[in-house]
Amino acid sequence: MSANVKNEFRKAAAPLIERIRQVNPLVHNITNEVVTNFTANGLLALGASPVMAAAVEEAVEMAGKAGALVLNMGTLTGSTVEAMLLAAQGANEAGVPVLFDPVAAGATRFRSETAQRLLNTVKVDVIRGNAAEVANLIGENWAIKGVDAGELPEGRHPAELAQRAAKHWNTVVAVTGPKDYISDGAATYEIEGGHPILTRVTGTGCLLTSVIGAYCAVEDNKLLAGAAALAGYGVAAALAAERSAEAGPGAFQIELLNELYKLSPQTFLRDAVITKIQVDEAGEIMDEQRI
């Protein structure tokens, strides 16, 4: 990859945070009841405008007015599923990007069947989940404990999983964990950053999906939007962990909101670590090029 291509990707990704603040996109969330407050505050800190509208009666109307629709299976009910389907159909008709967080897909039959139903019924622009959740979406049974992924099977790589799932569903797929991987089936990126303390605060993954939604609301290239969102979130999380190192997860949660609020293109260019990788079907990394 030439230096010009490297620089162009970073130059295109870095300003998206300012575009979010200029546009103030409405992000419609049908999400986990446990994390609605944190997700709303995170979107506000970023510069987006959150709405948490899960009623069947307004799902289509609200989705049509939004810049992005985020569907999260965290606290799933029959009425929630109906609202998700209606909202996604309305979003598809209005040309609004749809993001899907398949929380705990594979943990129960209801969750697995709901995920398949959504993906087979509506167009989803971006899927974000942990490795076990994404594996379930393509028919593989990886270990999952509640909403947490287990260990990756021996010889498997999350980059290969993201790439294969993207091809399977013809969409952009992000597999998040200690390192994040995002692919459209052709190009795949590895995103470094974040901090292990993210796993000690409920809803940091759910918020991340909604953050990707805010980026997708202002950028048509969903792979670029997703990579920029993952990298920027990782930068904010790393800085938040540094500022709250002696205090613990409660302070980290607050500092994460603060760092999302302060995130700038300059900080992104300084701290974001993005690598374009090539991975074969066996999960072997064939090439790595830092951008």
TANOR-V289404 format. One record per pair of residues at least 12 apart in sequence whose ideal C-beta (glycine too) atoms are under 7 Angstrom apart, sorted by the first residue. I is the first residue (numbers start at 1). J is the second residue. D is the distance in Angstrom with one decimal. If there is no record, write none. Layout:
BEGIN
<<I J D> <I J D>>
END
This chain:
BEGIN
<<1 276 6.3> <1 289 4.4> <1 291 6.8> <6 291 4.2> <9 291 5.0> <10 269 6.2> <10 291 6.3> <12 224 5.9> <13 224 6.2> <13 227 6.4> <13 228 3.8> <13 231 6.8> <14 265 4.0> <14 268 4.6> <14 269 5.2> <15 265 5.3> <16 215 5.6> <16 218 6.3> <16 219 5.7> <16 225 6.7> <16 228 4.8> <17 232 6.0> <17 263 5.4> <17 264 6.8> <17 265 6.3> <17 268 6.7> <18 265 6.1> <19 218 4.5> <20 46 6.1> <20 47 4.6> <20 48 5.7> <20 214 5.3> <20 215 6.8> <20 218 5.6> <21 47 3.5> <23 218 5.1> <24 47 6.4> <24 48 6.6> <24 49 5.3> <25 48 5.4> <25 49 6.7> <25 67 3.2> <25 68 6.5> <25 214 5.9> <25 217 3.5> <25 218 5.9> <26 49 4.9> <26 51 6.1> <26 65 6.4> <26 66 4.7> <26 67 5.2> <27 43 5.6> <27 48 5.1> <27 49 6.9> <27 50 5.4> <27 66 6.5> <27 67 6.3> <27 68 5.1> <27 70 6.3> <27 210 5.9> <27 213 4.9> <27 214 5.4> <27 217 6.4> <28 51 5.4> <28 53 6.2> <28 62 5.3> <28 63 5.5> <28 66 3.8> <28 69 4.8> <28 70 6.9> <28 87 6.9> <29 50 6.2> <29 51 6.9> <29 52 5.2> <29 70 4.8> <29 72 7.0> <29 210 5.8> <30 54 4.8> <30 71 5.5> <30 72 6.8> <30 80 6.6> <30 83 5.7> <30 84 5.3> <30 87 6.0> <31 52 6.7> <31 70 6.4> <31 72 3.9> <31 74 6.5> <31 206 6.2> <32 72 5.1> <32 74 2.5> <32 75 5.2> <32 103 6.6> <32 203 6.9> <32 206 5.3> <33 75 4.4> <34 74 6.3> <34 75 6.3> <34 202 6.0> <34 203 6.5> <35 74 6.8> <35 202 6.3> <35 203 3.1> <35 206 4.6> <35 207 6.9> <36 52 5.0> <38 203 4.5> <38 207 6.1> <39 203 6.4> <39 206 5.8> <39 207 5.0> <39 210 5.2> <40 52 6.3> <41 257 5.7> <42 207 4.3> <42 210 6.9> <42 211 6.7> <42 257 6.1> <42 260 6.0> <43 210 5.7> <43 214 6.1> <45 257 4.6> <45 260 4.3> <45 261 4.2> <46 211 6.1> <46 214 5.8> <46 260 4.9> <48 214 3.9> <54 80 6.1> <54 83 5.3> <55 83 6.6> <56 79 6.1> <56 82 5.4> <56 83 4.8> <56 86 6.3> <59 83 4.4> <59 86 4.2> <59 87 4.0> <59 90 6.7> <60 86 5.2> <60 87 6.4> <60 90 3.5> <62 87 7.0> <63 87 4.1> <63 90 4.1> <63 91 4.3> <63 94 6.9> <63 96 6.1> <64 90 5.0> <64 94 4.2> <64 96 6.9> <66 96 5.5> <67 96 7.0> <67 217 3.1> <68 96 6.4> <68 97 4.9> <68 99 6.4> <68 213 3.9> <68 214 6.7> <68 216 5.1> <68 217 4.1> <69 87 5.7> <69 88 6.5> <69 91 4.3> <69 96 5.7> <69 98 4.9> <69 99 7.0> <70 99 4.8> <70 209 5.8> <70 210 4.9> <70 213 4.4> <71 84 4.8> <71 88 6.5> <71 98 6.8> <71 99 6.9> <71 100 5.0> <71 101 6.9> <71 118 6.8> <72 101 4.3> <72 103 6.0> <72 206 5.6> <72 209 6.4> <73 101 6.6> <73 102 5.7> <73 103 4.4> <73 104 6.9> <73 105 6.9> <73 111 6.0> <73 114 6.4> <73 115 6.8> <74 103 4.4> <74 206 6.2> <76 110 6.7> <76 111 6.2> <76 114 6.2> <81 114 5.4> <84 118 6.4> <85 118 6.8> <85 121 6.1> <85 122 6.9> <88 118 6.8> <88 122 3.9> <89 122 5.9> <92 122 5.6> <92 123 5.1> <97 125 4.2> <97 216 4.4> <97 217 6.8> <97 222 6.8> <98 122 6.5> <98 123 6.6> <98 124 5.1> <98 125 5.5> <99 125 6.5> <99 126 4.7> <99 128 6.8> <99 209 5.8> <99 212 6.0> <99 213 4.7> <99 216 6.6> <100 118 6.4> <100 124 4.7> <100 127 5.0> <101 128 5.6> <101 129 6.3> <101 206 6.3> <101 209 4.2> <102 115 4.5> <102 127 6.8> <102 129 4.9> <102 133 4.8> <102 137 6.0> <103 133 7.0> <103 147 5.5> <104 133 6.9> <104 144 6.6> <104 146 6.5> <104 147 4.6> <105 129 7.0> <105 133 4.6> <105 136 4.3> <105 137 6.2> <106 132 5.9> <106 133 6.5> <106 136 3.5> <106 141 6.8> <106 144 4.8> <107 144 5.3> <107 146 6.5> <112 136 5.9> <115 137 5.9> <119 137 6.8> <119 169 5.9> <124 169 7.0> <124 171 5.5> <125 171 6.2> <125 172 6.6> <125 216 6.3> <125 222 5.2> <126 171 6.6> <126 172 4.7> <126 174 6.8> <126 212 5.9> <126 216 6.2> <126 222 5.6> <126 226 5.6> <127 165 6.9> <127 169 6.8> <127 171 6.1> <127 173 4.8> <128 174 4.3> <128 176 6.4> <128 208 6.7> <128 209 4.6> <128 212 6.0> <129 175 6.9> <130 149 3.8> <130 175 7.0> <130 176 6.1> <130 177 6.1> <131 149 5.0> <131 152 5.7> <131 158 5.1> <131 161 6.0> <131 175 5.5> <131 177 6.2> <132 144 4.0> <132 149 3.9> <132 150 6.0> <133 149 7.0> <134 161 5.8> <134 162 7.0> <134 165 5.1> <134 173 6.3> <134 175 5.2> <135 161 6.1> <137 165 6.0> <138 164 6.4> <138 165 5.2> <138 168 4.9> <155 283 6.2> <156 283 5.5> <157 279 6.3> <157 283 3.7> <158 175 4.4> <158 177 6.1> <158 181 4.9> <159 181 4.4> <159 188 5.5> <159 190 6.4> <159 277 5.9> <159 279 4.5> <160 279 4.8> <160 281 6.9> <160 283 4.1> <161 175 5.5> <162 174 6.7> <162 175 4.4> <162 181 4.4> <162 182 6.2> <162 183 4.2> <162 188 6.3> <163 183 4.3> <163 185 6.1> <163 188 5.1> <163 279 6.1> <166 183 4.6> <166 184 5.4> <166 185 3.9> <167 185 3.9> <172 184 5.0> <172 222 4.6> <172 223 5.3> <172 226 5.5> <174 226 5.6> <174 230 6.3> <176 205 6.5> <176 208 6.8> <179 191 6.7> <179 192 5.7> <180 230 4.7> <182 223 6.7> <182 226 4.9> <182 227 5.4> <182 230 6.1> <184 223 4.6> <187 223 6.3> <187 276 6.7> <188 277 5.5> <188 279 6.1> <189 227 4.9> <189 274 5.7> <189 275 6.7> <189 276 5.6> <190 275 4.4> <190 277 5.3> <191 227 6.5> <191 230 4.4> <191 231 5.1> <191 234 5.9> <191 274 5.8> <192 234 6.8> <192 273 3.9> <193 231 6.5> <193 234 2.4> <193 235 5.6> <193 237 6.7> <193 238 5.3> <193 272 7.0> <193 273 6.0> <194 234 4.3> <194 237 4.5> <194 238 6.2> <195 237 5.3> <195 238 5.5> <195 241 3.7> <197 241 5.3> <197 249 5.9> <197 252 5.2> <198 237 5.7> <200 249 4.2> <201 249 5.0> <201 252 6.3> <201 253 5.0> <208 233 5.4> <211 229 5.2> <211 233 5.5> <212 225 6.9> <212 226 5.4> <212 229 4.3> <215 228 5.7> <215 229 4.1> <227 274 6.1> <231 268 6.8> <231 272 4.0> <231 274 5.4> <232 263 5.6> <232 268 5.6> <232 272 6.8> <235 263 6.7> <235 267 6.1> <235 268 6.2> <235 271 4.5> <235 272 5.6> <236 256 6.2> <236 259 3.8> <236 260 4.9> <236 263 5.3> <237 256 6.0> <239 259 4.7> <240 252 5.6> <240 255 3.7> <240 256 4.3> <240 259 4.6> <243 255 4.8> <274 291 5.2> <275 288 5.4> <275 289 6.6> <275 290 5.0> <275 291 6.8> <276 289 5.0> <276 291 5.6>>
END
